[in-house]
C-alpha cells in the first residue's frame, strides 16, 4: 500500500488575510481539535458513556464468579393470642410469646455451559417459646444443590457471545466519537475562517470604495468626473458597508458556536490559522470492507444486532417446553441443643422434576416464533443495506480526498490571479481606464476565489476526519 503524502505550504498568506501569521493569540485547527477532545461537552458525554459500558462489561464478567451470600432474620418476635380448635369443636384462645431467628450462608456458582446453577449452603433456625421457656434448633449444616433446565434457552451462552463484541464496540465507538468531535470541530473552525475572510474582504472593499469616493469627490470639484460616476461609487461604498455589517454578525455567530462546542472562549482577537500542511493518509488500494470490519464501530454494532435477533429466535423456540431438574443432598437435624444439630445430623436428599408445556394455545407460540424469524431476516437485510450505505460514504470520502488535492492547487492559483487582477484594476480605476462595473466584477471574482480556496481546504479536512476511523 503506497503512502500518499500531500503537503501544501501556503506562501501566499497575505491573500488569505494573514491566517498563516503566528502569534500568542493564534489557534491552529489541531489546537482547537485537541481542546474539543478534552473540554467539550460532547467529549465528556462520550467518556461517561464509555465508562458506563466498561462497568457493565465488568459486571458481566463477575456474573460467572462464585457468589457468597449471607442471609439472616435475627428478630421475628410475636406476643399475642391465637385460636385453638378443641376436640369438641369449640375454640380456645391461648397466649403465646415467641421468636424465630434464622441464619444462612451460601456459595452459588453459575454454570454458563449448561445454564444451570450449583450451590453449597448452610442454614440454622432457632425457635424460642418464652412462655414455656423452651428453645429449639433446626439446622442444615451443609447442603449441595443443583438446578438444571433441560434443553432450555441459555442466557449465559449468549452473554458470552455478545458481551465481548459489545466491549469491542465500546472501544471502537469511543474512537469514532472522537473522530466525530474532530469532524464537527473542523466544520465550526472553517465556519469562523470563512466568516473572518468574508468580513475582511467586505471591510477591504468598504475602505477601497471609501478611498475612491474621496478621490472622485475631489475630481467633481475640478469637473474631471461626472456626478453619475460619483453616485455609483457612493452606492457601492454603502453596499460594501452593509455587507461588512452582515459579515460581522455572521462572524460573531460562528465564533459563539465554536466556543460553545469546544468548551473555551474564542474572541475576534484570536486568529484561527489556515492549516499550513495537509496530513498524511493512506488512500491507495484500500480494502473498504476489510477496513470497516477492523475499525468501524458500525460493524460490531451490526454483529450485535444480528446475534441479538438470533438469540431472541432461539429463546422463543425453546420456551415452548420447560423442563427443570433439581437435585439436593446434605445433612439436617433438629435438637434443643445447638451442638447436637451439627454432631447428630442426618442425611437428607431431594429431587425435583418439573414440566411446563402448553396443550392448547391457539398457535400463539408458533406465530411468536414466526415473528422472531421475520425479525431476524429483517435485521439481516437492514444490516446489508446499512453496510452498502457506509461503503458508499467511504468511497465518496476517499474520492473527495483525491479531488480535493487537485482542487486546492487550482483554487490557490485562481486566488493569486484574482488578487493580482483586483489590485491592478483598482489602480486602473483611479486613472479612469476602467468602469465601476469592471471594478465590481473584479472584486467579486476576488471574493469568490478567496472563498473557493478556503472551501477546498475545508472539504479536504472534512473528508480526512471522516476517514480517520475507517483508514488507519
N, C-alpha and C positions, 0 to 999 in steps of 0.2 A: 504494500500500500504506500503510494507516494505521499509525501508530506508537502502540501501546497502552502507556501508562506507568502503572503502578500503584505508588503509594507509600503505605506504611502506617507512620506514626510511632507507636511504642508508648509511649503516655503512661501506661501502667499497669505500668511495670517492676516495681513492688513486688509485683504479682500473680504475676510470674514469677520471684520470688526474686532480684531485683536484678541480672539479667543485663545490663541496659542501663546500669548504672553503669560508668564508665570509670576505670581505674586503671593503674598501671605494669605490673601483673601480668595485665591483660586481654588476651584474644585475640579477634579477630573471625573470622568464617568466611573472609573474604577473606585475612586474615593467615595463617591455617592453610593455606589452599589454596596460597598463594604459597610458603610454606615447603615444602610437599609437592612442589611442582613443581621445587624446586631441591635438596632434601635427601633425598627418599625414594629407596629402592632401586628402586622402580618407575620413577621418572623416569630414574635412572642407566641402567637396563636399556634404556629407550626411547631415550635418547641414543646409547648404544653400538650399538643396532640401527640407528638412523638413520645413524650414521657408517659402519657396515659397508655399508649399502645404497648410500650415496653413493660409497664406494670401489669397490664393484662396478660402479656405473654409469660411473665414470671409467675403470675398466679396460676396460669395453666400448667406450667412445669411442676409447681408444688402440689398440684392436684394428685399426682401419682406417687408422692412420698407418703410413708405411713403417718397416719393422723392419730395422735394420742389425745383422748378427751376424758375429762373428769366431770361427773355429774353428782349432784347432791341435793337432798331435800332435808335439811337439818331439822326443821321445825314444821310439824303438821299437827298442831295441838288442838284438841276439842274438849269442851266440858259442857255437856247438855243432857237432855233426856231423850230417850228413844223408845219406840214402841216394840213390845214383845208379845206375840200371839201365844196365848196359853193353850194347853191341850183341850180345854173346854170351849175354845173359840173366842174367849174374851181377850181383851188387850190389857197388858200391864205396862206401865211406864216405869222405866228404870233409869237411874242416873249413870253417867259414865264420865271419866276423866282420863284421857289417853293421848298418846303422841306417837306418830310414825316418823322415823328417820331413815333415810337411805343414802348410801354412798356407792358410787360406781366408777370404775376405771376401765377404759377400753382402748385397744390399738386396732385401727382399721386400715386395711390396705386394699386399694382398687386393683383389679386385675384387668389391665386395658386390652389384653389379647382376647379375653372372653366376655368382658363387660360385667363380670361378677365382682363380689367383694369377699374378703376373708377378714375375720376379726377375732381377736382374743380379748376376753373381758373378765372382770371380777366384780361381784356385787355383794353388798351387805345391807340387810334391813333390820332395824331394831324396833320392837313394839313395846311401849310402856303403858301398863294399866295402873294408874295412880290410886285407884280405889282399892283394888286387890293387892296393890304393892307387888306387882309381878312384872317381869320383863322377859322378852323372848327375842331370840335372834334367828334370822333366816339368811343364809348366805350361799353364794355360788363362788367358791374360791377361785375356780378357773373354768372357762368355757371357750371352746373353739367352735366357730360357726362359719358356714359357707353359704352364700346366697348366689345362685347362678340362674340367669334366664337362658332358656334353650332356644336356639335359632331365632334370636331376637335382634332388634336394632341395637347396635353397639355404638353408643355416643362417643366413647373414648377412642375407638378406632378412627373415627372421623376427625376428632380433635387432633390426634397425632398426625393426620394427613394435612389438615388445613392450617393449623396454627403456625407451623414453621414457615409456610408460604406467606401467612399473614405478617410474620415478623420480617421476612424479606421485603414484603410490600411496604412495611413501615419505614424501613431504611431507604428504599427507593423513593417513596413519597416525600421524605424529608429533603432528599436531593432535588427532586422535581419542584418542590415548593420554593426552595432557594433559587432555583433557575427561574421560576415564575416571578419571584421578587425581583430578580435581576432584570427580567424582561420588562415588567411594568415600570421599574425604576428607570430603565433606558427610555421608555416611551415618554415618561414625565420629564426626564432630563432633556430630551430633544424638544419637547414642547417649550421648555424655557429657552433653549438655544434659538429655536425658530422665532419665539416671541421677542427675544432680545435682538435678533437680526432684523426682524420687521420694524421694531421700534427704532433701531439705529439707522436703518435705511430711510424711514419716514422722517426722522429727525434731520438727517443729512439733506434730504430733498427739501424740507421746510427751510433750512438755513440757506440752501442754494438759491431757491426762489426768492427768499427774502433779500439776499445779496443782489440778485439780478433785478429785483423790483427797485431797489435803491439806485442801481445803475440806470435803469430806464427812467426813473424819476428825474435824474439829472439831465438825461437826454431830452425829456419832454420840455424842460426849461429852455434848452437851446434849440428846440424844434427839429432835432435829428431823429426822432422816432414818433410813432403815432400813438394816440390815446388808446386805440384798439389793441395794439400790442401790449401797452402798459396794463390794460384791463385783463388781458389774457394771462399775463404773468401773475397779477394780483389774485385772480381766481385760482390759479394753480397753487399759489402760496397758501391760500385759505384751505384748499382741498388737502394739501400736504399737512397742514396743521390738524385738520380733522382726522386724517389717517394716523398721525402721530399720537393723538389722544386715544384713539381706539386701540392702537398697538400697545400703548402703555397700560391700558386696562387689561388687555389680554395677557400681557407680560406679568402683571401683578397677580392675576388669577392663576396662571401656570406656576408661578413661584409658590403661591399658597398651597396648591395641590401637591407639589413636590415636597414641600416642607412637612405638610400633614402626613404624607405617606412614609417618608423616611424617618421621621421622628425627631428631627432637629430643625432649627430655624435657618432658612436661607433668605437673604435680603438682596435687594437690587445692587448692593455694593459688592456682593460676591460674584466673581466671574466663573461661569461654567465653561471649561475649555473644551474645544473640539478634540476628539481623540487624535493623538499625534501618530499613531500607527494602528494597523488592524491586527487582530490576534491570529494566532495560528489555529488552524482547524483541519482535520483530515477529512477530505471530501471525495477523494478518488477511490473508486472501486468499493464503495460502501455496500455491505450486505445489509439492506434495510431490515429484513426480517430477523436476522441474527442479532443485529444491534438492538432491536426492540425487545427481543427475548432476554438479552443480557442486561439491559439498562433501564427499561421503562417500567414505571410503577403500573401503568395501564395493563401490561402483560400479566403481572402477578394478580392484578385485580380480575382479569379475565379468568385466570385459572381458579381463583377463589369462587367466583360466581358459578362456574361450571361444576366444581366439586360440591358446592352447596346445593345445587339443583339435583345432582346425583344422590347426595345424602338424603334430601327430602323424599326422593322417589323410593329409596331403599327403606326409609322409615315408614312410609305409607304401606308398602308391601308387607313388611314384617310385623306390623301392628295388628294384622288380621287375626293371627293366632298367638296367644300369650301363654307360655308355659314357664313356670318358675319352680326351681328345686331348691330346697333348703335343708341343710344337714347341720346338726349341732351335737357336740359331745363335751362332757365335762363332769364336774362334781358339784353336789349341793347338799345342804344339811340344815337342820333346824335344832336349836337347843336353847336352854336357859342360860348357858354359859358361853361366852364368846369363843373361848379356846376350843371347845368341843366342835364348834361349827367347822373348824379347819382340820382338827385332828380326827374327826369321825365322819368325814364327808363321804357320801355315797355316789357311785357313778350315776350319771344321767345322760340320756340320749334323746334326740328328737329328729324327726324327718318330716318334711312337708313337700307336697306336690300340688301345685295349683294350676288350673286350666281356665282359660277365658277365651271363648271364641263365639262369634255371632251365629245364630241359627237362621234368623231372618232379619236382614237389614235393608231389604228392597234394592240391593245393588249399590248402596251408598259407598262402601269401601272400594268397590270396583271403579266407580266413577271418580272417586278421590284419587285412585291410582292413575287413572287416565289423565286427570288434570295435572298430576305431577309429571307424567311422561311428556305431555304437551308443553309444560313449563320448561322442562329440560331442553326440548327441541327449540323452543323459542329463545332460550338463553344462548344456546349454541349458535343459532342464526344471528342473533344480535351481536355476539362476540365477533363473528366473521365480518359482519358489516362494520363494526367499530374498528377492527383491525385494518380494513381497507381504507377507511377514512384517515386513520392515523398515518398509514403509509403514504397516502396521497399528500397529506400535510407535510410529511418529512421530505418527500420528493420536491414539493414546492419550495421548502426552505433550502434544500441543497441547491436547487436551480437558482433560487434567489441569491444565494451566496456568490455563485459563479457570475451571474448577470450583474450583481452589484459592483463587483470589482471593475468591470468594464464601464459601468455607468458612472462610477466615481471619477475615473480618469477623464471621461468625456465631459462630465459636469465641471470638473476642475478647469479644463481648457476653455469651456464656454464662459465660465466666470471670469477668467483672466481677460478674455477678448471683450466681454461685455463691459468690464470695469474700465479697460483702456479706452474703449469707444465712448463710453459715457463721459469720461474725463475730457476726452478730446472735443466732444460736441459741446460741452459746457463752455470751453474756450471759444469755439467757433460761434456759439450763440452770442457771446459777448461782443463779437466783432460783426454780428449781423449776417453771417454766412448761412445760417440755418434758421428754420422757423421754430416757434414754440412747440408745434406738433412733433417735429423731428426730435426735439429735446425730450419731450414727454415719452415718446416711443422708446428712446434710448434708455431713459430712466426705468421704464417698465421692464425692458429687456434685462437690465442690470439686476433689478429686484427678482425677476423670475429666475435668472441664472444663479443668484445667491441662494434662494430658497431651494432650487433644484439640487444644488450641490449638498446642502445640509440634509435634504431628504434622502439623497442617495447614500450618504453616510448612515443616516438613521435606519434605512432599510437593511443595510449590511449588518449593523449591530443587532437589530431585532431578529433577523434570521439566525445570527450567530447564537443568541441566547435561546432560541427555540431548539437549536441543535445540541446545546451543551449537555443535556441529559441523554440525548439519543446517540451522540457520537463521542466516544472517549478514546 
